[in-house]
Amino acid sequence: MHAYHKNKIQLYMIHLQSIKVISHVTQKLFVLLLLKAFAIALVLFYAGLGLSPDEAQYWTWSQKLDFGYYSKPPAIAWQIWLGTTLFGNTELGVRALSLVIGTILPLLLFKLAKDLKTSSIGAYLAAVAFAFSPIGIFSSILAITDGGMILFWTVALYFLLRDMNKNKCPNYLLIGGSIAIGALFKWPIYFFWVLIIPSALYFKVLRSWKILSGILFSLLGLIPSLYWNIKHDFATFKHVQATLLKDAYSTSSGNFFDFLGAEVALVSPVLFILILLTLWHLKKSQAAKFSAYMTSAIFTFGAFLSIFTKVQGNWIIFAYPSAFLLLAYASPYQKFIKFGVIVSLVLTSFVLSIPSLPSFPYKINPFKHNVGWDNVKSALQKAGYNPEKDLLFSDTYQGASILSFYGQKQHLAYFFNLKRCRKNQFSYWPKMPVIDEDANFGKAYFVVFENKQPQELITLIQFYEKQLTPYFDEVKTVGIFPLFKVKEIAEKNALIIKCERYNGKVPAESNKF
């Protein structure tokens, strides 16, 4: 046989073997992600992990679809609306699309790593590491705005690095479109541009005036929120401004070590160390170098800021798609990556089991804001609440949100700003109607949720009865109902006050945002 044809056949056989390996690895990844989805579904059904107050709040938004909301863009409400339309107004329905996002993200990372010509095993391990890291698992469970933003941040990263790897100018319109959709979840996605623009000084392939068209295109993601804010006195912008000013003038000395601990917890210790090692290892391609630059720039900025003010762990969550992508290049560390995934699974499984551990100390329970809500319905029943006739209200948006989701019939509760707290979404919805003889409803039940033991709530009873008296003819405390106990001690309680004949007056409106 001619040497030319012999070499060609050998190359063809190698190519077929490569396709076979890729196909096997892809199938293996799909199976693992399906097992993960099934396991998370079991957690949602049986682990006792109720909605957080923020998740319950987003659910109330989904009951009143709009182009924007007080503190966030609209997409999280749209996401929950779709999930609850498919699966009902249940905890699973609220979180269903989060599970979908958490499944798509590692697949997208795998696809990106393969397009960057990393090894099939490297791409597979990077995707698995992300999927089974704490950030990958909890983004599949919790219905929060971070999930959608990170998904479209990763899509934008895909379009950027794919073209960089081909040594061609990225399609900035595709990147801008991805950022525009991500901005419907959370505005910090625009930080993507802040990273690209200065990096063009080093990466020549990024230099193009077309970046301006991409930036302008991405601003379309602000239009729904802008429309809502024009109709609502620019409430979101005032809220963001007030939050930034509060942080700027905060006397806090920072939380560097807490911040660092939070980042390690989000990734898990072994994987966090491996990511740090890969920042300076095997950065051969422009795409790998840019991923290392993006990861280190975001993390360095967050760490520096945490020296001077309090920084939440999820503030730099968009550093991790590029961070886990680097693991695809870390061939010498593949055994350690596998070990890191096992450690991550063990730690995350333990954390997720905490709600079902009856003796776990409440003060350090990471889910203390999620547990006990399944007892709200029975507490309301014991208090005499009739969902066909009576109303529910609270003095916080968190309390009103929990009452709305966990109360019988899931009627939206009302917000009654007794303490003149800052405005919230309930401030822009209808106020509680006047209760009179001709009304088709009866009493209003005021409910406060407190992470305090019953004996600590006695002074609160006197306070709330005094505060509510100007608005009702009769105010009477029904009782304190335990929602969550540790070693037979009630750590979370519902204080319920029955109020009759509301006169229509409302507390003085707060000017705080």
C-alpha positions in Angstrom: 0.0 0.0 0.0 1.2 3.5 -0.9 2.6 5.3 2.2 0.3 8.3 1.6 -2.8 6.1 1.7 -1.5 4.2 4.7 -1.0 7.5 6.6 -4.4 8.7 5.6 -6.1 5.5 6.9 -4.2 5.8 10.2 -5.4 9.4 10.6 -8.9 8.4 9.8 -8.8 5.6 12.4 -7.4 8.0 15.0 -10.2 10.4 14.1 -12.8 7.7 14.6 -11.3 6.7 17.9 -11.4 10.3 19.0 -15.1 10.6 18.1 -15.8 7.4 20.0 -14.1 8.8 23.1 -15.9 12.1 22.9 -19.3 10.3 22.4 -18.5 8.0 25.4 -17.5 11.0 27.6 -20.6 13.0 26.5 -22.9 10.1 27.4 -21.2 9.7 30.7 -21.7 13.4 31.5 -25.4 13.3 30.5 -25.9 10.3 32.8 -24.2 12.0 35.8 -26.3 15.2 35.3 -29.5 13.2 35.1 -28.6 11.4 38.3 -27.8 14.8 39.9 -31.2 16.2 38.7 -33.0 13.1 40.2 -31.1 13.5 43.5 -32.0 17.2 43.7 -35.6 16.4 43.0 -35.6 14.1 46.0 -34.0 16.8 48.1 -36.7 19.2 47.1 -39.4 16.7 48.1 -38.0 15.2 51.3 -35.1 17.3 52.8 -37.4 19.9 54.4 -35.7 22.7 52.6 -38.4 25.3 52.4 -38.3 28.5 50.4 -36.1 31.3 51.6 -38.0 34.6 52.2 -36.4 35.9 49.0 -37.6 32.9 47.0 -41.1 33.4 48.4 -40.9 37.1 47.5 -39.9 36.2 43.9 -42.9 33.8 43.8 -45.3 36.7 44.8 -43.8 38.6 41.9 -44.6 35.8 39.6 -48.2 36.1 40.6 -48.3 39.6 39.3 -46.1 39.5 36.1 -44.6 42.8 35.1 -41.7 44.4 33.3 -39.8 45.1 36.5 -39.9 45.0 40.2 -38.7 47.1 43.1 -35.3 45.5 43.7 -34.6 43.3 40.7 -35.2 43.0 37.0 -38.2 40.8 35.9 -36.7 37.6 34.6 -36.7 35.7 38.0 -40.4 36.2 38.2 -40.9 35.1 34.6 -38.8 32.0 35.4 -40.8 31.1 38.4 -44.1 31.7 36.6 -43.1 29.2 33.9 -42.0 26.6 36.5 -45.2 27.0 38.6 -47.3 26.9 35.4 -45.8 23.5 34.6 -45.5 22.1 38.2 -48.0 24.1 40.2 -47.5 26.6 43.0 -45.2 24.3 45.0 -41.6 24.4 46.1 -40.7 22.2 43.2 -42.6 24.5 40.8 -40.7 27.6 42.1 -37.4 25.9 41.7 -37.9 23.7 38.6 -36.2 26.1 36.2 -33.3 26.5 38.5 -32.7 22.8 38.1 -32.8 23.2 34.4 -30.3 26.1 34.6 -28.1 24.0 36.8 -28.1 21.2 34.3 -27.4 23.4 31.3 -24.5 25.2 32.8 -22.0 22.3 33.1 -23.1 21.1 29.6 -22.2 24.6 28.3 -18.9 24.5 30.0 -18.2 21.1 28.5 -19.1 22.4 25.0 -16.9 25.4 25.5 -13.9 23.4 26.7 -14.2 21.0 23.7 -14.4 23.9 21.3 -11.2 25.3 22.9 -9.5 22.0 21.9 -8.9 20.8 25.4 -8.9 17.0 26.0 -12.2 15.2 26.2 -11.4 14.0 29.7 -10.3 17.5 30.8 -13.5 19.1 29.5 -15.5 16.3 31.2 -13.8 16.8 34.5 -14.2 20.6 34.4 -18.0 20.2 33.7 -18.4 17.6 36.5 -16.4 19.7 38.9 -18.7 22.6 38.4 -21.9 20.5 38.4 -21.0 18.9 41.7 -19.4 21.8 43.5 -21.5 23.6 46.1 -22.1 26.5 43.6 -23.2 24.0 41.0 -25.6 22.1 43.3 -27.1 25.1 45.0 -27.6 27.0 41.7 -29.7 23.9 40.7 -31.8 24.2 43.9 -32.5 27.8 44.8 -34.7 30.1 42.8 -32.5 33.1 42.9 -31.4 35.7 40.3 -27.7 34.5 40.3 -28.6 31.4 38.3 -29.9 33.1 35.2 -27.2 35.7 35.2 -24.4 33.1 35.4 -26.0 31.1 32.6 -25.9 34.0 30.2 -22.5 35.2 31.5 -21.3 31.8 30.4 -23.0 32.0 27.1 -21.3 35.4 26.5 -18.0 33.8 27.6 -18.6 31.0 25.1 -18.9 33.4 22.1 -15.9 35.4 23.3 -13.5 32.5 23.9 -14.6 30.4 20.9 -13.6 33.2 18.5 -10.4 34.1 20.5 -9.3 30.5 20.1 -9.6 30.9 16.3 -7.6 34.1 16.5 -10.6 36.1 15.2 -12.4 39.1 16.5 -15.3 38.0 18.7 -18.9 38.6 17.5 -19.7 41.4 19.9 -23.4 41.4 18.9 -23.8 37.8 20.1 -22.0 38.7 23.3 -24.1 41.8 23.7 -27.3 39.8 23.1 -26.3 37.3 25.8 -25.5 40.1 28.3 -28.9 41.7 27.5 -30.8 38.6 28.4 -28.6 38.1 31.5 -29.4 41.7 32.6 -33.0 40.7 32.8 -31.9 38.6 35.8 -29.2 40.8 37.4 -27.4 43.9 36.3 -23.9 43.1 37.5 -23.6 41.1 34.3 -22.5 44.3 32.6 -19.2 43.9 34.5 -18.4 41.6 31.6 -17.6 44.7 29.5 -15.5 46.2 32.2 -13.2 43.2 31.9 -13.1 43.1 28.1 -12.3 46.7 27.4 -8.9 47.0 29.3 -7.9 43.4 28.3 -7.9 44.6 24.7 -4.5 46.3 25.5 -3.0 42.8 25.8 -5.2 40.7 23.6 -5.0 42.2 20.1 -7.8 40.0 18.8 -10.3 41.9 21.0 -9.5 45.3 19.5 -12.4 46.4 17.3 -14.8 49.3 17.2 -17.5 46.7 16.9 -17.4 46.4 20.7 -19.4 49.6 20.8 -22.3 48.0 18.9 -22.2 45.0 21.3 -22.3 47.3 24.3 -25.3 49.3 22.9 -27.1 46.1 22.0 -26.6 44.7 25.5 -28.3 47.8 27.0 -31.6 46.6 25.5 -31.7 44.4 28.6 -32.4 47.4 30.7 -35.5 48.5 28.7 -38.1 46.4 30.6 -36.8 47.6 34.0 -36.5 51.2 32.7 -40.1 51.1 31.6 -41.3 49.8 35.0 -39.2 52.4 36.8 -40.5 55.3 34.8 -44.0 54.3 36.0 -42.9 53.8 39.6 -40.7 56.9 40.4 -37.4 55.1 39.5 -37.8 52.9 42.6 -35.1 50.3 41.6 -32.5 53.0 40.8 -33.2 54.8 44.1 -32.9 51.4 45.9 -29.6 50.6 44.2 -28.3 54.1 45.0 -29.3 53.9 48.6 -27.7 50.5 49.0 -24.4 51.7 47.5 -24.4 54.9 49.6 -25.1 52.8 52.7 -22.1 50.6 51.9 -19.9 53.6 51.1 -20.6 55.2 54.5 -20.6 52.0 56.4 -18.3 52.0 59.5 -17.5 48.3 58.8 -13.8 47.5 58.7 -14.3 44.8 56.1 -14.7 41.1 56.1 -11.7 39.7 54.2 -11.5 36.4 56.0 -15.2 35.9 56.0 -15.2 36.7 52.2 -12.4 34.2 51.6 -14.2 31.5 53.6 -17.4 32.1 51.6 -15.5 31.7 48.3 -13.9 28.5 49.5 -17.3 27.2 50.7 -18.9 28.0 47.3 -16.3 26.0 45.4 -15.2 23.5 48.1 -11.7 23.5 49.5 -9.9 21.1 47.2 -11.4 22.5 44.0 -10.6 26.1 45.2 -7.0 25.2 45.6 -6.8 23.6 42.2 -8.3 26.6 40.6 -5.7 28.8 42.2 -3.0 26.5 40.9 -4.3 26.5 37.3 -4.3 30.3 37.2 -0.6 30.1 36.6 -0.4 26.7 34.9 -0.7 25.6 31.3 -2.0 28.9 29.9 -1.0 28.2 26.3 -3.8 29.6 24.3 -5.3 33.1 24.3 -8.6 31.7 25.5 -6.9 30.0 28.5 -5.0 33.2 29.3 -8.1 35.3 29.1 -10.0 32.9 31.4 -7.1 33.2 33.9 -7.2 37.0 33.6 -11.0 37.1 34.1 -11.0 34.8 37.1 -8.1 36.5 38.9 -9.3 40.1 38.1 -12.8 39.4 39.6 -11.5 37.6 42.6 -8.8 40.2 43.3 -11.3 43.0 43.1 -13.7 41.3 45.5 -10.9 40.5 48.0 -9.5 44.1 47.8 -13.0 45.5 48.4 -13.6 43.2 51.3 -10.7 44.7 53.2 -12.6 48.0 53.5 -16.3 47.0 53.5 -18.5 43.9 53.9 -18.6 41.9 50.7 -21.1 39.0 50.2 -19.7 35.7 48.8 -22.1 35.7 45.9 -21.1 39.2 44.7 -18.3 37.7 42.6 -20.1 34.5 41.6 -19.5 35.3 37.9 -15.8 34.5 38.4 -16.4 30.8 38.5 -17.5 29.8 34.9 -14.0 30.9 33.7 -12.4 29.5 36.8 -13.8 26.0 36.3 -13.0 26.2 32.6 -9.3 26.4 33.6 -9.6 22.9 35.2 -10.0 21.5 31.6 -6.4 22.5 31.0 -5.1 21.0 34.2 -4.0 17.6 32.9 -1.5 17.0 35.8 -4.3 17.6 38.3 -6.9 15.2 37.0 -6.7 12.8 39.9 -6.9 15.7 42.3 -10.0 17.1 40.5 -11.7 13.7 40.9 -10.8 13.8 44.6 -12.1 17.4 44.9 -15.4 16.4 43.4 -15.8 13.6 46.0 -14.9 16.0 48.8 -17.4 18.5 47.4 -20.2 15.9 47.2 -19.6 14.7 50.8 -19.6 18.3 52.2 -22.6 19.4 50.2 -24.5 16.2 51.1 -23.9 16.9 54.8 -25.0 20.6 54.5 -28.2 19.5 52.7 -28.9 17.0 55.4 -28.8 19.7 58.1 -32.6 20.5 57.9 -33.4 16.9 58.8 -31.0 16.8 61.8 -33.2 17.6 64.8 -30.3 18.4 67.2 -28.2 20.6 64.9 -27.5 24.0 66.6 -30.0 26.5 65.2 -27.7 29.6 65.4 -25.2 28.0 63.0 -27.8 26.3 60.8 -27.2 27.6 57.2 -30.9 27.0 56.4 -32.4 28.6 59.5 -34.3 30.9 57.1 -35.7 28.0 55.1 -36.9 25.6 57.8 -40.2 25.5 59.7 -42.4 27.1 57.0 -44.4 23.8 56.5 -45.9 24.5 59.9 -47.3 27.9 59.0 -50.5 26.5 57.7 -51.3 24.6 60.9 -50.4 27.6 63.0 -52.9 29.7 61.1 -55.5 27.0 61.4 -55.0 26.9 65.2 -55.3 30.7 65.3 -58.7 30.6 63.7 -57.7 31.9 60.3 -60.3 31.3 57.6 -58.8 31.6 54.1 -62.3 32.1 52.6 -63.0 35.2 54.6 -59.9 36.5 56.5 -56.8 38.5 55.4 -53.2 38.0 56.3 -50.6 40.8 56.8 -47.2 41.4 58.3 -44.8 44.3 58.9 -42.0 43.0 56.7 -42.0 42.0 53.0 -40.3 38.7 54.0 -43.1 37.9 56.4 -45.8 38.9 53.9 -44.1 36.7 51.2 -43.9 33.7 53.4 -47.6 34.1 54.4 -48.5 34.4 50.8 -46.9 31.1 49.8 -47.4 29.0 52.8 -50.8 30.2 53.9 -54.0 28.3 53.0 -55.2 29.0 49.4 -52.0 31.0 48.9 -53.8 34.4 48.9 -51.3 37.3 48.6 -50.8 38.8 52.1 -50.4 42.5 52.7 -47.5 44.6 54.0 -48.2 47.0 56.9 -45.1 49.2 57.5 -45.4 49.6 61.3 -41.7 50.2 61.7 -41.2 52.5 58.7 -38.8 50.1 57.0 -37.6 50.8 53.5 -40.0 50.4 50.6 -40.4 47.1 48.9 -42.5 45.5 46.1 -45.5 45.3 48.4 -45.3 49.1 48.7 -46.4 49.4 45.0 -49.3 46.9 45.2 -52.9 47.6 46.5 -53.2 48.2 50.2 -55.3 46.2 52.6 -59.0 46.8 52.0 -61.3 48.2 54.7 -63.2 45.6 56.6 -66.8 46.6 57.2 -70.2 45.0 57.6 -70.8 44.8 53.9 -67.4 43.3 53.1 -67.3 39.6 52.1 -64.4 38.9 54.5 -64.0 39.1 58.2 -60.9 39.5 60.3 -57.2 40.3 59.5 -54.5 38.2 61.1 -51.2 39.9 61.7 -48.3 37.5 61.7 -44.6 38.0 62.7 -42.0 35.4 62.3 -39.2 35.5 64.9 -36.0 33.4 65.4 -36.6 33.8 69.1 -37.9 31.6 71.9 -41.4 32.2 73.2 -40.3 33.9 76.5 -38.4 36.4 74.4 -41.5 37.5 72.5 -43.5 38.8 75.4 -42.3 42.3 75.0 -43.0 42.1 71.2 -46.6 41.3 72.0 -47.1 44.5 73.9 -45.3 46.5 71.2 -47.4 45.2 68.3 -50.7 45.4 70.1 -49.9 49.1 70.8 -48.8 49.7 67.2 -51.9 48.0 65.7 -54.5 49.6 67.9 -54.9 52.9 65.9 -55.9 50.9 62.8 -58.4 48.4 64.2 -61.3 48.5 66.7 -60.1 45.3 68.3 -56.6 43.8 68.6 -56.0 40.6 70.4 -53.0 38.3 70.5 -54.0 34.8 69.7 -50.8 33.1 70.7 -47.2 32.2 69.9 -46.9 29.1 67.7 -43.7 27.1 67.3 -42.6 26.5 63.8 -39.2 24.8 64.3 -37.7 23.1 67.3 -34.3 22.0 68.3 -34.2 19.5 71.2 -37.8 20.4 72.0 -36.9 24.1 72.3 -38.9 26.3 69.9 -36.2 28.4 68.0 -38.5 29.8 65.3 -42.0 31.0 66.2 -45.0 32.7 64.7 -46.6 35.5 66.8 -50.2 35.8 65.6 -52.5 38.7 66.5 -56.2 38.8 65.4 -57.4 42.2 64.3 -61.0 43.2 63.7 -62.8 46.1 61.9 -59.9 47.8 60.0 -60.6 51.5 59.6 -58.6 52.0 56.4 -55.8 54.1 57.9 -52.2 53.2 57.0 -48.8 53.9 58.8 -46.9 56.9 57.6 -45.2 56.1 54.3 -41.4 55.6 54.5 -39.1 57.6 52.3 -36.3 54.9 52.6 -35.3 52.9 49.5 
